[in-house]
Amino acid sequence: MKAVKIQANPSHPTQLLAQDRLDHSNNDGLSEQFPSSRYFQVHFQHIHENADALHKELKQLKQYVAALDAKLDRVLALLLSSPKQNS
């Protein structure tokens, strides 16, 4: 395997990002047209809370369906085991 010599880049990526942010901050209030990061934090927190509530409700519904399924099995077993009446 050949060794590759990496040359140092005078403009470090973090320096470029910092300069890029400074350049964008002077764009006639462009950043004011977009929601802040706090908006997204609150929005996604709300989504996670709703998802948790839905998971709990789904778990309860699954338990309810399992209980109904067990009752249905007992009813079917009773119907199949009862003697048939000839008319």
N, CA, C and O of each residue as an XYZ file, in Angstrom:
348
protein
N       0.842     -1.169      0.000
C       0.000      0.000      0.000
C       0.892      1.238      0.000
O       1.876      1.291      0.737
N       0.563      2.212     -0.804
C       1.362      3.410     -0.887
C       0.957      4.394      0.195
O      -0.218      4.528      0.536
N       1.940      5.065      0.714
C       1.670      6.117      1.693
C       1.356      7.398      0.941
O       2.039      7.751     -0.021
N       0.336      8.075      1.380
C      -0.076      9.312      0.729
C       0.284     10.469      1.633
O      -0.040     10.473      2.821
N       0.955     11.445      1.063
C       1.326     12.622      1.827
C       0.195     13.645      1.720
O      -0.206     14.046      0.627
N      -0.301     14.050      2.876
C      -1.391     15.016      2.910
C      -0.806     16.390      3.156
O      -0.089     16.615      4.131
N      -1.119     17.292      2.268
C      -0.613     18.647      2.413
C      -1.574     19.437      3.300
O      -2.793     19.280      3.233
N      -0.996     20.268      4.109
C      -1.805     21.108      4.991
C      -2.525     22.157      4.164
O      -1.930     22.820      3.314
N      -3.814     22.296      4.427
C      -4.619     23.284      3.719
C      -4.655     24.552      4.557
O      -5.063     24.503      5.718
N      -4.234     25.695      3.998
C      -4.182     26.916      4.793
C      -5.561     27.385      5.269
O      -5.663     28.016      6.320
N      -6.599     27.092      4.526
C      -7.937     27.503      4.966
C      -8.632     26.304      5.594
O      -9.149     25.434      4.894
N      -8.636     26.271      6.898
C      -9.215     25.180      7.675
C     -10.731     25.199      7.500
O     -11.307     26.282      7.396
N     -11.405     24.036      7.463
C     -12.861     24.003      7.253
C     -13.640     24.804      8.291
O     -14.642     25.431      7.946
N     -13.210     24.802      9.555
C     -13.943     25.562     10.562
C     -13.804     27.059     10.330
O     -14.721     27.829     10.614
N     -12.652     27.464      9.812
C     -12.481     28.880      9.494
C     -13.376     29.277      8.324
O     -13.933     30.374      8.299
N     -13.508     28.365      7.351
C     -14.371     28.639      6.210
C     -15.834     28.732      6.650
O     -16.570     29.601      6.184
N     -16.254     27.835      7.547
C     -17.624     27.870      8.041
C     -17.894     29.155      8.809
O     -18.951     29.764      8.649
N     -16.947     29.570      9.639
C     -17.126     30.801     10.402
C     -17.234     31.994      9.460
O     -18.080     32.865      9.660
N     -16.395     32.040      8.449
C     -16.444     33.132      7.482
C     -17.756     33.089      6.700
O     -18.350     34.131      6.422
N     -18.203     31.893      6.348
C     -19.449     31.723      5.615
C     -20.629     32.237      6.440
O     -21.528     32.885      5.904
N     -20.628     31.948      7.738
C     -21.685     32.440      8.620
C     -21.671     33.960      8.695
O     -22.726     34.595      8.697
N     -20.487     34.536      8.756
C     -20.407     35.994      8.803
C     -20.944     36.602      7.516
O     -21.638     37.619      7.536
N     -20.614     35.964      6.394
C     -21.089     36.476      5.115
C     -22.611     36.401      5.030
O     -23.251     37.305      4.492
N     -23.194     35.317      5.565
C     -24.640     35.147      5.498
C     -25.372     36.054      6.487
O     -26.537     36.389      6.271
N     -24.717     36.446      7.544
C     -25.392     37.290      8.524
C     -25.642     38.701      7.996
O     -26.458     39.433      8.556
N     -24.962     39.083      6.945
C     -25.119     40.419      6.386
C     -26.036     40.446      5.168
O     -26.039     41.433      4.433
N     -26.811     39.397      4.934
C     -27.631     39.301      3.721
C     -29.021     39.897      3.912
O     -30.014     39.188      3.747
N     -29.116     41.148      4.247
C     -30.381     41.887      4.312
C     -31.463     41.145      5.103
O     -32.606     41.084      4.649
N     -31.145     40.590      6.247
C     -32.129     39.932      7.100
C     -32.639     38.617      6.557
O     -33.757     38.208      6.871
N     -31.836     37.950      5.747
C     -32.248     36.676      5.173
C     -32.533     35.655      6.265
O     -33.486     34.883      6.159
N     -31.717     35.645      7.309
C     -31.917     34.669      8.384
C     -33.190     34.945      9.160
O     -33.714     34.039      9.809
N     -33.705     36.163      9.116
C     -34.945     36.487      9.808
C     -36.161     35.908      9.099
O     -37.237     35.840      9.693
N     -36.021     35.498      7.868
C     -37.128     34.933      7.110
C     -37.340     33.452      7.419
O     -38.344     32.874      7.003
N     -36.418     32.839      8.134
C     -36.514     31.431      8.455
C     -36.732     31.253      9.950
O     -36.297     32.087     10.744
N     -37.409     30.159     10.345
C     -37.628     29.922     11.777
C     -36.309     29.689     12.510
O     -35.329     29.213     11.936
N     -36.316     30.034     13.779
C     -35.108     29.840     14.585
C     -34.967     28.370     14.984
O     -35.893     27.578     14.809
N     -33.824     28.027     15.509
C     -33.598     26.644     15.937
C     -34.509     26.284     17.108
O     -34.881     25.121     17.262
N     -34.872     27.265     17.932
C     -35.786     27.017     19.065
C     -37.142     26.532     18.565
O     -37.763     25.674     19.191
N     -37.599     27.069     17.452
C     -38.869     26.634     16.860
C     -38.819     25.131     16.560
O     -39.760     24.402     16.872
N     -37.726     24.675     15.958
C     -37.604     23.268     15.616
C     -37.478     22.403     16.858
O     -38.004     21.290     16.887
N     -36.791     22.892     17.885
C     -36.685     22.141     19.133
C     -38.063     21.909     19.736
O     -38.392     20.789     20.128
N     -38.860     22.956     19.810
C     -40.204     22.839     20.377
C     -41.075     21.949     19.499
O     -41.833     21.117     19.998
N     -40.960     22.132     18.199
C     -41.757     21.348     17.259
C     -41.458     19.855     17.390
O     -42.385     19.049     17.476
N     -40.196     19.479     17.406
C     -39.845     18.067     17.491
C     -40.121     17.492     18.876
O     -40.426     16.305     18.998
N     -40.021     18.307     19.917
C     -40.385     17.847     21.254
C     -41.878     17.505     21.273
O     -42.278     16.490     21.844
N     -42.684     18.338     20.659
C     -44.118     18.098     20.575
C     -44.407     16.806     19.802
O     -45.269     16.022     20.201
N     -43.700     16.589     18.718
C     -43.880     15.376     17.919
C     -43.530     14.137     18.750
O     -44.254     13.142     18.709
N     -42.427     14.190     19.502
C     -42.017     13.049     20.326
C     -43.034     12.780     21.428
O     -43.332     11.622     21.721
N     -43.572     13.829     22.043
C     -44.581     13.638     23.087
C     -45.833     12.994     22.502
O     -46.405     12.087     23.107
N     -46.259     13.455     21.336
C     -47.422     12.847     20.682
C     -47.150     11.396     20.310
O     -48.024     10.542     20.456
N     -45.957     11.118     19.837
C     -45.602      9.748     19.470
C     -45.627      8.841     20.696
O     -46.099      7.707     20.614
N     -45.127      9.321     21.826
C     -45.163      8.536     23.056
C     -46.596      8.250     23.481
O     -46.914      7.129     23.877
N     -47.462      9.254     23.402
C     -48.872      9.065     23.771
C     -49.535      8.054     22.842
O     -50.323      7.220     23.288
N     -49.218      8.127     21.556
C     -49.792      7.178     20.602
C     -49.292      5.759     20.843
O     -50.047      4.801     20.673
N     -48.025      5.612     21.238
C     -47.487      4.280     21.540
C     -48.200      3.683     22.747
O     -48.508      2.491     22.759
N     -48.465      4.506     23.766
C     -49.178      4.017     24.947
C     -50.602      3.600     24.583
O     -51.085      2.560     25.033
N     -51.263      4.408     23.774
C     -52.624      4.077     23.352
C     -52.643      2.809     22.511
O     -53.538      1.977     22.662
N     -51.675      2.656     21.636
C     -51.579      1.458     20.806
C     -51.362      0.222     21.668
O     -51.938     -0.831     21.399
N     -50.539      0.343     22.699
C     -50.297     -0.782     23.604
C     -51.592     -1.185     24.306
O     -51.891     -2.373     24.427
N     -52.364     -0.192     24.771
C     -53.640     -0.482     25.420
C     -54.612     -1.142     24.448
O     -55.315     -2.083     24.818
N     -54.657     -0.658     23.213
C     -55.549     -1.241     22.217
C     -55.163     -2.679     21.882
O     -56.030     -3.525     21.667
N     -53.873     -2.948     21.840
C     -53.423     -4.321     21.588
C     -53.848     -5.241     22.727
O     -54.261     -6.376     22.487
N     -53.748     -4.757     23.970
C     -54.193     -5.556     25.115
C     -55.694     -5.803     25.046
O     -56.159     -6.901     25.351
N     -56.447     -4.794     24.650
C     -57.893     -4.918     24.523
C     -58.252     -5.945     23.450
O     -59.140     -6.773     23.655
N     -57.572     -5.894     22.317
C     -57.821     -6.844     21.238
C     -57.461     -8.263     21.689
O     -58.172     -9.214     21.363
N     -56.370     -8.408     22.432
C     -55.982     -9.730     22.923
C     -57.046    -10.285     23.873
O     -57.364    -11.473     23.821
N     -57.596     -9.432     24.737
C     -58.650     -9.876     25.661
C     -59.904    -10.284     24.886
O     -60.518    -11.304     25.198
N     -60.286     -9.500     23.882
C     -61.448     -9.860     23.065
C     -61.218    -11.146     22.292
O     -62.134    -11.955     22.141
N     -60.013    -11.338     21.809
C     -59.671    -12.555     21.077
C     -59.792    -13.771     21.994
O     -60.288    -14.819     21.579
N     -59.340    -13.632     23.238
C     -59.457    -14.738     24.194
C     -60.926    -15.057     24.485
O     -61.303    -16.226     24.563
N     -61.750    -14.026     24.645
C     -63.183    -14.245     24.877
C     -63.827    -14.922     23.678
O     -64.639    -15.833     23.840
N     -63.474    -14.488     22.486
C     -64.013    -15.088     21.271
C     -63.614    -16.555     21.166
O     -64.427    -17.388     20.767
N     -62.381    -16.878     21.519
C     -61.940    -18.278     21.504
C     -62.768    -19.114     22.469
O     -63.138    -20.244     22.148
N     -63.068    -18.564     23.666
C     -63.880    -19.311     24.646
C     -65.297    -19.520     24.123
O     -65.859    -20.604     24.280
N     -65.879    -18.500     23.506
C     -67.230    -18.626     22.963
C     -67.261    -19.658     21.845
O     -68.169    -20.488     21.794
N     -66.293    -19.616     20.962
C     -66.241    -20.599     19.872
C     -66.059    -22.010     20.407
O     -66.658    -22.956     19.896
N     -65.228    -22.150     21.439
C     -65.024    -23.471     22.040
C     -66.326    -23.980     22.646
O     -66.647    -25.161     22.513
N     -67.082    -23.105     23.310
C     -68.370    -23.509     23.880
C     -69.365    -23.897     22.794
O     -70.097    -24.877     22.936
N     -69.390    -23.133     21.720
C     -70.313    -23.443     20.628
C     -69.960    -24.765     19.948
O     -70.853    -25.530     19.585
N     -68.701    -25.033     19.777
C     -68.287    -26.269     19.105
C     -68.446    -27.484     20.005
O     -68.646    -28.591     19.505
N     -68.363    -27.307     21.309
C     -68.473    -28.446     22.211
C     -69.907    -28.745     22.618
O     -70.166    -29.815     23.169
N     -70.841    -27.845     22.369
C     -72.242    -28.103     22.728
C     -72.845    -29.144     21.807
O     -72.559    -29.163     20.610
N     -73.685    -30.016     22.364
C     -74.294    -31.070     21.516
C     -75.285    -30.445     20.518
O     -76.025    -29.513     20.832
N     -75.259    -30.994     19.332
C     -76.156    -30.491     18.291
C     -77.535    -31.073     18.508
O     -77.683    -32.258     18.808
N     -78.528    -30.245     18.356
C     -79.905    -30.707     18.514
C     -80.469    -31.008     17.132
O     -80.334    -30.212     16.203
N     -81.102    -32.167     17.014
C     -81.733    -32.538     15.734
C     -83.151    -32.024     15.740
O     -83.882    -32.256     16.703
N     -83.559    -31.335     14.701
C     -84.929    -30.876     14.648
C     -85.709    -31.554     13.559
O     -86.894    -31.274     13.382
